[in-house]
Every structure is written in structure tokens, then in C-alpha cells.
């Protein structure tokens, strides 16, 4: 028996994603199965998951059945488990009915232990339970890191050892998905305590989290993320779930007290959106620990579906197209040939890089940017993608159209990436995707234009707090009343602003229009938050808000939080 401890690390399985779609319905389950197959083949001591095992907080019966079947098939066996659990199980699994590690339960035959925290997708769904509680109490998964109160919390580690006299020791800490701002504040104010084992220098300490890694909000001082410098430096390794880009190679960062810690970001095993981060090849990793040193071995996933993402700026291909301004498209406009050639090029790239076990049909996204003279004609219809329905998995959303408004022009700006508040009418060519929180989207959508859609009429922080409160309410009548009361209260606060802005118009009537507009906008935002469905919200005043789910998962499903005390009755709990 080797003294080293080896485990396979993966995250964001999102089992059940797209289960009702004909082509990609099995992709998420194929990802989970390949992870478990690699664990058995690599003969690791256990599997460590970084959250979001499920795509939905309340998975369908079909998804639950598939997941449980896969765990039973690959994790229950007579294979001996050489790990020793040296910590008190009742402290680790205090939130579960069965407070014992499944491989130590004499009633179960577990050959491959799986340890997991919960993510934001498989978060609490009622009565203090998460979807993984069913797997834990069913003896298939060991759920740890489950907390509901960040005001005063002690994180107790799983103490695992192996070898003669426990030569190699691991202290495994975990915190399931939390609101990023609250978690950051709790760490900053020392409300979270990490219990250290006796002789802590003998242990290799691992911290598993499921949070935003880069800043995701420009409207909050906290940035809606977990800063790296808040993580204590006694951790040797941080496993970072929630982010879907695969960065499996360890990266070294400065921690809270100027020490250094390594971070491994496994990424997702299935693409839940079509964007550059998801286009990075999917991998899991085998971590080997001996004494207090570790080695990471990346393991490519061979059966994941390809994701190909490209951006096509028509003005770069032809800066001066010979087209006349028109409100209708003519036959065979010059953009069609350019777009078709680009898609064919993407298909050739996909065919050249496709592995022997990958599905034949890739998921592709071509973002077509209309700017300059190209805005003289309407863009191609998104149904253009159906020309390739037998060659891609997603013909309906193969094409993404963006019209870029010139600084002195009249075209509508629909560009969501690289949004520059100092010059909001120009889409820049460099930088990241610029994922935004719901507060950012609301502010961006309502802070421009005329008085009917100017956010100065409504307090942005109060709106954030209202949406945050509304998504916690199951009763639709109570939710509707909450939203209506909130808008009425805000309109009342800003009545003077409304009156000055509207001048001598019919004040009462205009207030009713704005109130109805804002009320509908709030309700649509809550609906988008509840269903996690891509929506384009348009209210009666013409406010247009596009909630593009392109990596919205990484933006924490638009979950919002505000620290404002201006709106009474909504405590920051």
C-alpha cells in the first residue's frame, strides 16, 4: 500500500443540463460517467467534487435516477478503501441525518468514496435540504461544507490519513456556495473560524469553495466575488468550483497574510453556455499528496462535446461595403456570404480537432457584429443557422447578432461584452466577456435614454434588495404584492424628481406609466432569476433588458444583494 493519497478532482457536473434537448440531452450524464470511470481506472483513493453536481436545485426524477445509477454502478464495490477518517463524523456531517462517512458504514459496500460540497445550482430547495442530501443519506456521496449562517461559523475539517501510522495526512475544509459579498465580509471580519487539527504542520490542508473568482459587479464595492487575499495562507491548495473555464494546472497566488497558496480550477464537465470559457478543452485532475507536497496530473475528458466560439466583425472584413440604407433585406446581401464562409471555416476547425470519442455535432456560436456602413441593412435572421442544422447541435442559436451604435449615429447598441461606462456606445475589441451581475444589468438598461427609462427615478440598490427578497418567496401572490409595494414606495420617494423631469405634463398619469413600467421590469427580472432562462425583458416604456445566459451561471444566476438601508423592511440577512 502506497503512503501517498491520490484523489480525482472535478467540478460543475451540472447533471440534467439540457436533458430535454434531443441532441445534447445526455451530455451532462456522459460527463459524470467519464469522471467516475477515470476515478476507477486511475485507482484513486477518492473523488472530490467542487459543487453543482446537479444543474437544478430540484432535479427531475429522470436526472436523479441517472445520477444515482451512475454512482451505484461505479462507486459501490468490494474494492478496499485504505483511507482513515480521523475526525469526528458528527462534526463534519452535522447537517445530515446519517452522520458517518459512507465508506465507514458497515451497512454499505463503498469502493470509491466521493466527497462534495454543494454549489449554487444544487443549493437549498426547502426545509434546510439540498439535492445532495438525498445522495448523502442514500450512502452514495459524502456531503460536507453545508452552512446556513455566516454570522458565526466554524469550519471543521475532514481529517484523512493513509499509510503506516498515518504518514500522509489531509485536512479537507469546504464551504458550500454562499452569497459572494456575505462570504467576503464574513472572512474579512473574522466571523468564520477554521478549526486547525492537532500538530497542523503535519497536514496538507485543502479548501474547497464554489464562488465567483473574478469580480462580477461594477455597482458594488465588494465586486461580487471572493478575493484571493481573504483566504488564509495555511491552506496548501484551494479547489475552486463554480467557474467553468478549465484551469486545471495549479496557479500560485498571494493569500491573506502574505503567504502563498495554490489554486486549481477544474472547470465544468459540460458546457452550459456557448462562450470562450466553455470552449477551453475539458479536463479533470488527479492530485497526489505525499507528506505535505503534491503533484497534479491533468486528465482530458474524451467524450465532451466540442464548443466553438468565434466573433465576426463585418467592418473588419469589408470596411466599405457597397450597400444602400434600407429597412428591409434584399436577396443575397453581401453579409450572408461572409457569415456562411466563416461558419464553414469553424466547421472545418471542429472536424480537424474532434477526438475519436467526441460527438459528431459540435455546439457553435458565431457572434456577428454590425457596425459602420453595415448598419445600413437589417442583420441576417437568426434562422440563418438552420442552413447548418445537420452539421451543428444548436442551429437555432448558432448566430448571435450585435448592432453597434456609432458615437454620432442612431443605431441601437446591443453589445454586451467589454461595456465601457465612459463610452457606452462602443464595443471595444479587446478584453474579457465582462460578465455582469443583475444589478449591473439593471443599471445599464435603465440608466440611459429618456425619463421613462432612467434609473434615477428608482433607487438601484433598493431594486436589487427587492429582487433578492422576491426570489426567496414561493407564494406568487405575496411576491407580486412585495414587488408592487416596492415600486409604489420608490415612486413616492422620487415624486419630486419625477415631477421636475416631466415638467408640465400630466403628472399623475405619467407616474402611473412609470410605475407600471418599473413594476413589470422588476417582475421580469425576478422571473429570469427564478427560471435561469435567457430572457429579453421589454416593458411598456420601451425598456429593453437582454439577460444573455452566456456564462450567466458564472455570474451566480443573477443573484443580487445590496447593503442599502434606504428601503425599509428588507434586512440584509
N, C-alpha and C positions, 0 to 999 in steps of 0.2 A: 504493500500500500504506500503510495506516494505521500509525502508530508505536505505537498502544496495543495491549495484549494483552487479548483477551477470552476468557473461558472460562466454561463452564456447570458449575455445582456441584450435585451431588446426593449422596444417601447412602442406605444401608439399602434397597437394591432388594429384597432377600430373594427372589430368583428361586427358584421352586419351592415357595414357601409355598402350602399348600392345593392342590397340583397334582392330588391325587386326589379333591378335592371337586367335586361336579357343578356347582354354581353359581359358585363363586369360583375354580375351577381355573386360569383364565387371567389372573386379576387381576394377579399379580406380573409376568408377562411383558408384559402391556399397559402396566404402569408403566415397565418398562425400555424398551420400544419408544417410548413417548411421550417419554422423556428423550432418546433418541438422535435422534428426529425433530426435537425442539426445537433440539438442537445443530446439526443440519444447516440447519434453517430460519433460525436466528439467525446462522449463518455465523461461529461462534466458532472460536478457534484450537485449542482442545482441550476435553476433558471431564475434570473432576476428581471422583472418587468417594471418599466417606469411609468405605468399608468395608461389610461384609455385602452384597456383591453377591449371594451365594448364601444361602439360608436354612439349608442343611445343609452341614457340613464335607465330607461325601461326597455331593454331589448325585446325583440319579438320572440315568440315561442320557438320559431324556426331557428333563430340565431342562438338562443340559449341551448337548444338541443344540439346544434352543430358544435358549439364550443365545448359543452360537457362531453360529447362523444370523442372529440379530439384529445381532450385531457385524459379521459379514461383510457383511450387507446395507447397513448404514448407515455403516460406518467404512472399508471398502475402496473406493477410487475413485481417479480421476485428479486429484482436486482438489488444488491445490498447498498445501503446508504451509510457512508463512513463519517458523515458529519455528526458532531455532537452539539446539542443546544445547551449552552452553559448558563443562559439567563433564565429568569423565572417566567414561564409561558403566560401566566395570568397577567403579568405586567405588559407583555408585548401584545397579547390578543385580548385586552380588557374589553374592547368594544364588540367582541364576538361571543356567541353562545358557547362554542366549543373552544376553550382557551388552551389549545395544545397544537403543536406543530403536527401536520398530518403524517409525516413520516415517523413520528414517535407514538402515534396512536396504535395500540395493539389490535384494534378492530379493522385497520386498513392495511393494504399492501401497496405502499407507495415506493416506487423505484426511482422516480425523478421528481424531487421536491421543486415547487415553483413558489417564489416569493414575489409579492406585488403590492405596490401602493395603488390607490385609485387616482384617476385623472379627472379633468373637468367634464369629460363626456360620460364617464360612469360614476358621476357624483351622486350625492344623496338624492333619493327619489321619494322619501317619505318614511316617517317613524324611525329616523336615525339609521336607515339601511342604505347601502349601496349595492349595485348589482353583484359586486364581487363577494358580498356577504354570503350569497347563495352558494358560490363556489367554495368559499372557506368552510362553511358549515356542512357542505356536502363532501368535504375531505379531498378536494381537488387542487385547491390553491391556498397558500398561506397569506392572508391579507394583514398587512401591518401599516403603521403610519396613519391611522384613522383618527382624526381630531376634529372637534366641532367648536372648540373655544380657544381662541388665540390670546385671550387676555392673560391667561396664566397657564402655561403648558410646560410639561417636562417630557422630552423625547427620550424614551428608554430604548437602548439598542438591542438588537438580536445579537447575542454573543455566540459565534460559531467557531468551532475548533476542529482540528484534524491532525493526525499523526501521533506518534508516541508522546505521551504527556502533553498533548495539545500543543505541539510545536508551532503550528501556524494558527493564528487566531484572527478572527474578523469581528469588528464591531459594526453592525449594519444598522444605520439610522434611516428613517424615512418620514416624510411629511406628505400626505396626500394633497391633491390640488386645493389651493386656497386662493382667496382674492389676493392678487399680487400686492396691492397697496397695503392691505392689512398685514400681510405676512412681512413685508419690508419694514413697516412701522414696528411690528412686534419684535423683530430681530434687532432693530435699531435701538429700541427702548429696553432691551434685555428682558422682555416678557417671556421669551422662550429659553428654557434651560435644557442643555444636553447633558444627560447623566453619563458620566465617564465610568468605565469599568475599573476594577482594582488593577494596579500596575498598567495604566493606559498605554505606556510606551511599548508594551508587548503586542498591542493590537494594531491591525491595519484597519483604519476607520473609513467607512464608506457612507456617503449621504445621498439618498435618492429623493429627487424633487420633481415636481410637474408644474412648471411655471413659465411665464414669458421670460425669455433670456435677454433679448434686446429691448430697448424702450419701445412702447407701443402707443403712447399718448403724448400729444403736444399740449394738451389743455390742463395737464396735472403736473405739479412739481415733482411728484414721485415717478412719473413716466410710465406707470402701469407695468412694472416688471420687477424682477428680483435682482438687485445689483450684486455682482460677484463679491464686492468688498464687504458685504454683510455676512458672508459665510465664514464661520470660524476656521482658522488655519490648521487646527489639529486634524482636520479631515485630510486623508491622503488622496481620496478620489471622490468626485461628485458625478453621479449618473443623472443626466438632465433629460427628463421626459418633456413632452408637450410640443417641442419644436420638431418639425417634420423633415428638415434638411438633415441628411446623414453626414455627421462629422464624427465618425467612429474612432478616429485616431486621437489619442489623448492630447489635450491642449493645456498648457500651464498658465495660470492666472494668479494675480495677487489677491489674497484673501483679506479678512477684516483686520487682523493685527499684523499686517505686513508680511505674513508668511505666504507660502505659495501652495496652491492646490491644483491637481489635475482634474480636468473636466472631460467626460465622454458624453457625446450627444448621439444616441443610436439613430434617431430619426424614426420615421414611420415605416411599417412594412407594407402599407398600401397607400396609394395616393388618394387623398380625399378632396383634392383640388388639382387644377392643372396650372402650374406656375413654375418658375425656375427652381425653387427649393425642392419641389417634389420631383423634378426632372433629374436630380442627382441620383446615381445608382444606389439601390437599397442594399444595406448590409447589416448584419448583426456582428457581435464580437465575443470572443472567448477571452476572459480575463483569468490569468493565472497568478496566484499570490503565494509567495513563499516568504516566511518571516514577515518583514514589513516592506517588501518590494513587490512590484507587479509588472506583468507583461501583457500587452493587448495584441490579439491576433484577429484581424478582420475576417469575416466570413461572408462572402457575397451571397445574396439571395438570388437564386437562378430562375425562379418561376414568376417573379413580379412582372406586371405588365409595364411596357415602356411608356414613359411620358416624355413628349417632345414639345417644347415651348419655344416659339420664336416671335419676334416683333418685326413688323414690316412698316417702315415709314415711307410712304409713297413718294414724298417730296425728295427723298434721298435717291430713289431710283430714277425719277424724272422730275427735276425741279420746275420745268416749264412745259407742262403737258398742253397739247392743243385741244382744249375743251372749252365749250361755251357755258356760261352760267345758266342753269336750268333747275326747275323744281322736280322734274321727272327724269328718270334714267332712260337713255336711248339704248338701242340694241348694240351689244358688244362694245361697251365703253372700255377705254384703254386700261382701267384698273383691273378688269376681270382677267386679262391675260397675265398681268404682273402677279396677281394673287394666285392664280392657278399654277403658274410656274413655280412660285415659292412653295406651295403645298406639295407639288411633285418632288421638289428638292428635299423637303422634310421627310416625305415617304421613302425616298431613296436612302437618306441617312438612317432612318429607322430600320430599314431592311438590312443595311450593311452592318449595323451594330447589334441586331437581335440575336440573343442567345438561343441555343437549340431547345431549351425548355420554356422559353417565354411565349406567351400567346401571340398569335399572328397579327391581331389587330391592335395597334398602339392607340393610346389616348393622346390627342394632339390639340394644340391651341395656337392659332395664329392671330396675333393682335395686329390689326391693320389700322394705321394712324393716317387720317386725312388731315392735311394742313396745307396752307398756302393756296395755290390755284386748284388743288384737288378738292377743296371745299365748295367749288362751283357746282358740283353734281352731288346728288344723294349717294350715300355709300351703298355698297352691294348689300343685298338682303342676307340675313344670317342663314337662310335656307341654302345659300350657296354651298354650304358644307355637304349637303346631300348628294352633290356630284361625286362625292368620295365615300358614299355610305357602305360600300363593300370593302373599303380599304382602311377605315378607322373605326374605333369603338364608339366614338362620340360625334357623329356628323351634325347633330343638332346644335352643338356649341363649339364646333371646330373654329368658327370665326368669331373674333371679338372686335367690334367696331369702336373706334375712338375718333371723334372730330375735335381738333384742337383749334381753339379760338385764337386768332391773332390779337396782339395787343390793341390794335386800332380797328379790328374787324368786328363783325356782328355774329360770327359763328359761335355755336354753343360749345363750351368746354366740358368734355366728358372724361378727360384723362384722370385716372385715379392714382397713377404712380408718380413719385417724385414731386408731390404737390408742394409748391413754394409759396407760403403765405405772403411773401413780399411781392410776388408777381404771379397771382393765382391763375392767370390766363395762358400760361406757357407750360407745356410739358417738357421737362428737361430730358436730356438724352442719357445721362449717367446716374448712377446711384441704385439703391435697392428698391424693393417694391413699395416701401412706405406704408406698411400695414397700419391701420388706424383703429382706435377704439370707437365705440359707439358715440362717445362724447365728441370726438374729433369729427366724425361723420355728420353729426347733428350741427355742430358749429360751422363746418364747411358748407353744408347745404343751406342753412338758414341765415348765415351772416352776410350774404351778398344779395344784391338785387334791390328791389324797391321795398316800400314799407311793409307790404303784405308778407314778405318772407325774410324780414330782417330779424335776426335773433336778439337784437337789443330789446325787442318787445317782450321777450321771455328770458328768464334767468337760466343760463346754460347749466349751472351746477344743480339748480333745483330740478330741472328737467331730468338730468342724469339720475338724481336721487329717486325721483318718481318712477322712472323706468326700472331702476334696480329693485324698488319695493314692489312694483307691479308684477314682475316676473316670479315673485315668490308666492303670489296669491293664486290658488287653484280655482276659486269661485269667480266665474266670469262677471257676475253682477257686481260683486264687490270690487273687482278690478276696474270695471267700467266707471263705477262711482268714484273710485280713487283718482282715475285719470281726469274725469270731468271736473272734480273739485279742485284738482291741482291747477288745471288751466284757468278756471274761473278765478282762483286765488291770484295767480300770476298776472292775469289781465287786470285785476283790480289794483295790484301793486303798481303796475306800469300804466295806469289810466292816463296820467299826465303826459307821459311820453307819447302814448298813442294819440292823444288829443293834439299835441303840438305837431306831430308828424303828419296827421291827416288834415290839419288846418281847418278850413271851414266846411268840411264835408259832413255828411250825416253821421255824427259820431257814434250814436248808439248802433246804427246798422253796421257801420264799419267794424266796430268792436265785436259784434256778433259774427261777422265774416271771419275775422282773425281768430276768434275763439274757436269757431268750428274748424278752421284750417289747422290750428295748432293741436286741437283735440284729436283730429283724425291722424295727424302726423305722429303724435305720441302713441296712439293705439297701433299704428302700423309698425312702429319701432318695437313695441312690446311683442307683437305677433312675430316679427322677424327673430326676436330674441328667443321666443319660446319654441319656434319650429326649426330654427337654424336653416331656413331656406333662403336662397338668394332671392331678394325682392327688389323691385324698383318702386319706391313709395312716391306717389304723386297726390298732393292734397288739393283742396278746392281753390286755393290761391295760386296754384301752379308750382308749388314747391316740389322739386324733384330730388329724390334721395336714392342713389343706387347703392344697395348693400351687396357688393360683389363678394361671394363666398370664396374667392381666390385667396386661399390661406386664411380665411376668417377663423378657422379652427385655431390657428396660431395666435389670432387676436382675441382668444379666450371667448369666442362666440359672442362678441359684443357686450360682454358683461360690464356693467358700469358701476362706479362708486364715486361719490362726491363728499367733500368734507364740509360743505357749506351748511351753516346753521340758519340761513335765511328762510328756509322753508320749514315751518313748524310741523311737528308730528312725525318726522321721519328720522328716527335715531340712527346713528352710524353704528349699528350693532354687528 
